[in-house]
Amino acid sequence: MDKLNPKQDGASLDIVQDNIDKLRELFPDAFTEGSDWDGPRWKVDFDALRKILGDYIEDERERYSFTWHGKARARQIAQTPSAGTLRPCPEESVNWDTTRNLFIEGDNLEVLKLLQKSYHKQVKMIYIDPPYNTGGEFIYPDRFQDNLDTYLRYTGQIDDQGLKVSANSESSGRYHTNWLNMMYPRLRLARNLLREDGVIFVSINDVEAPNIRKILDEIYGEENFVSQVVWQRTRRGDAKLIANNHEYIVCYAKNIHATIEAGLWRRPKEGVEEVLEKYEEVKKRFGGNHDRIRKEMQSWYRSLPDGDPRKSHKHYNWSDDRGLYFAADFSGPDDGRANRPRHDILHPVTGRPCRKPSTGWRWDKERTEWALNQYPSRIHFGLDESTIPNRKSYLNEVSVEPFGSVFYKDGRSATLQVERLVGSGEFPFPKNSEVIRELIDIVCGDDDFVLDFFAGSGTTGHAVIESNVRMKKKRRFLLVQLQEPTNSASYKDISKLGMARLRSAIKESERDGAENSKGLGLGFRAFSLSASNIRPWDPTAYDLSASLFDYIENIKSDRTESDVLYELLLKYGLDLVVPIEEREIAGKAVYITGAGALVVCLGDNIGLEVVNGIASLKDELTPEVMRVVFRDAGFTNDVVKTNAVQILLQAGIEDVKSL
């Protein structure tokens, strides 16, 4: 029986090795056999690779590039596996058994590494609101190869030995560098989680907007840039020169062609839904009397105050049996072309050719005949042929529009929303959940996955909840937030505040949208970043016997079976919300995950009766592949352990490991 190797199976995805495997698939002849201290391995033959790539190699010392002190190290940090784990926190969660949402407390760099196997190419949309680097925000350091240790010291899980983390002030001399070194590895890791048609939105201000564009150009490719949206958050401003009252949302696609193919991004025009509701109400009263319907709609439009978004659609006041429409001009553009279509259009009552526009028709004869032959006709006529006909533009067919690259949304409403949910003055400058909800609505399908690894007060999760309740969708969120300390008496850190906000938002949604909220899986499962549950083999010369004992009993004494189980889910690349069934077989607890994809038994004194019971699950559950994990010290003796492998192999279970 193979043993799970804490340095391999106990670590997150090895991105370097994964990249090498992919490169070898493309260019097998660019690899040669080599060896390291831990055995043979394939190595890149760069001379062979250069010959394969031919002219597509840049050898010039001077070239266009974006670099800074520490970039190579930041790239290496992203590729270094994590030996951490995520421990379940059911007591912090809401609706643990039914929800598919996740809230993870911890350093987002380590968490992103741990998510690489389970959520590779699973995320449709990333939204982040990272520190803007204005000199006062929290910028925490990344130490090459010991970032988990840094995190554990910071959060008090081990003695901090005076470790202090401070704001990134301009006087530090590494103002932009520190920020870039923080952002770069996180953005590289996050891209791996996006689906091929996935997108990322990054809120940013003028301080780092040029740098975030350059980083994202490098990671995603300039060709996948979508937009740099300008968000005006206030109409006021006090400045000596120009009032800077906006920020940006930068958007990139992972593959812009796949994103477009997945569907155009459209949002409802403001006020359209209400106008159509009014029209339906009027139509019920007047039936097919379109003259009465028009007069009633015109009267209603006039009653609306100036500035009301519904009033901007007042030209939609005609109707027929298809719906409410605007009689729109369809004369050709005045571009000087003499060959514009000038065919006759006969009036339906007089039978005579209607008057033509001086620039001809916008539509050719074939399309015009198609419009005339529809029922009702899609051409609007006057009383007789003396009036130039128009095309009918139906409001329900033009009720959506692209998201604009410039928009206004007052930021104060977001503060009021957060204060309503968690109390006054608890979190400064939150983002508007309404804005993020709009982005989710235009980008995501019915059950898509949304990630925010700078979760802050939990705005993105709140936006997903709002979107689901309003539209009866089952979109998921995954939020990650470091336990940054607050000055609040109510919440010791921002992650606790974020979870409190989500709890309040869930209660509010269940109360106000009771009918719509049913069956949507509202809630979240909480997890916390920690060191692995499995002790690594790390012998000391001073106490070798104790080291040997620790390696035999290598599951840490303060960890539960549930802790170990969820670490195994991450190592095997399974979703943290995968269904887990607990059964008792011969008096031992056996955990069946993903309908038999992984079976785990961590009990003591495991005998052949337990092994045979697990073997029988293969026929009962019929998974495509079944993997089984035992605790290495859990068997009654070595004979049972040896026989267990053979019994499971006979049942068609080849992947059997112990830890």
CORMOSUL-V182755 format. One record per backbone hydrogen bond with DSSP energy under -0.5 kcal/mol. CO is the residue of the C=O (numbers start at 1). NH is the residue of the N-H. Records with the same first field share a line. If there is no record, write none. Layout:
CO->NH  NH
//
This chain:
2->658
4->6
5->8  9  10
8->11
13->15
14->18
15->19
16->20
17->21
18->22
19->23
20->24
21->25
22->26
23->27
27->30
28->31
30->45
32->43
34->41
36->39
39->36
41->34
43->32
44->46
45->49
46->50
47->51
48->52
49->53
50->54
53->56
55->57
57->59
61->63
65->67
68->71
70->74
71->75
72->76
73->77
74->78
75->79
76->80
77->80
79->16  81
82->12
83->532
85->87  530
87->528
89->92  93
90->93
94->524
95->98  99
101->525
102->479
103->105  527
104->481
105->529
107->111
108->112
109->113
110->114
111->115
113->13  116
115->119
117->120
119->122
123->195
124->199
125->451
126->201
128->203
137->139  168
138->140
142->144
143->146  147
146->150
147->151
148->152
149->153
150->154
151->155
152->157  158
153->156
160->163
166->139
167->169
169->172
170->173
174->178
175->179
176->180
177->181
178->182
179->183
180->184
181->185
182->186
183->187
184->188
185->189
186->190
187->191
188->192
189->192  193
190->193  194
191->194
192->121
193->122  123
195->198
198->254
199->126
200->252
201->128
202->250
204->248
205->208  209
206->210
208->212
209->213
210->214
211->215
212->216
213->217
214->218
215->219
216->220  221
217->221
221->224
222->225
224->253
227->229  251
229->231  249
230->232  407
231->233  247
232->409
233->411
237->239
242->244
243->245
245->233  234
247->231
248->204
249->229
250->202
251->226  227
252->200
255->259
256->260
257->261
258->262
259->263
260->263
264->266
267->401
269->272  273
271->275
272->276
273->277
274->278
275->279
276->280
277->281
278->282
279->283
280->284
281->285
282->286
283->287
286->289
288->290
289->293
290->294
291->295
292->296
293->297
294->298
295->299
296->300
297->301
298->302
299->303
300->304
301->304
305->308
308->311  312
309->312
310->313
311->314
313->316
315->317
318->325
320->323
323->320
324->395
325->317  318
326->328  393
328->391
330->362  363
333->335
337->340
341->361
345->354
347->351
352->347
357->360
360->332
361->341
364->368
365->369
366->370
367->371
368->372
369->373
370->374
371->374  378
378->392
379->381
380->390
384->387
385->355
390->380
391->328  393
392->394
393->326
394->397  398
395->398
399->269
401->267
405->230
407->232
410->413
411->414  415
412->416
413->417
414->418
415->419
416->420
417->421
418->422  423
419->423
423->426
432->436
433->437
434->438
435->439
436->440
437->441
438->442
439->443
440->444
445->448
446->474
448->476
449->124  125
450->478
451->127
452->480
454->129
455->458  459
458->462
459->463
460->464
461->465
462->466
463->467
464->468
465->469
466->470
467->471
468->472  473
476->450
477->102
478->452
479->104
480->455
481->106
482->484
484->494
492->486
493->497
494->498
495->499
496->500
497->501
498->502
499->503
500->504
501->505
502->506
503->507
504->508
505->509
506->510
507->511
508->512
509->513
511->514
513->517
514->518
515->518
517->520
521->100
524->94  526
525->103
526->89
527->105
528->87
530->85
533->535  556
536->538
543->547
544->548
545->549
546->550
547->551
548->552
549->553
551->554
552->554
554->535  556
556->559
560->564
561->565
562->566
563->567
564->568
565->569
566->570
567->571
568->572
569->574
570->573
575->578
579->594
581->583  592
583->585  590
585->588
588->585
590->583  592
591->593  600
592->581
593->596  597  598
594->597
597->627
598->593
599->629
600->591
601->631
606->636
607->610  611
608->612
609->613
610->614
611->615
612->616
613->617
614->617
615->618
616->620
617->621
618->622
626->655
627->599
628->657
629->601
630->632  659
631->634
632->635
634->606
637->641
638->642
639->643
640->644
641->645
642->646
643->647
644->648
645->649
646->650
647->651
648->653
649->652
652->654
654->656
655->628
656->2
657->630
658->4
//
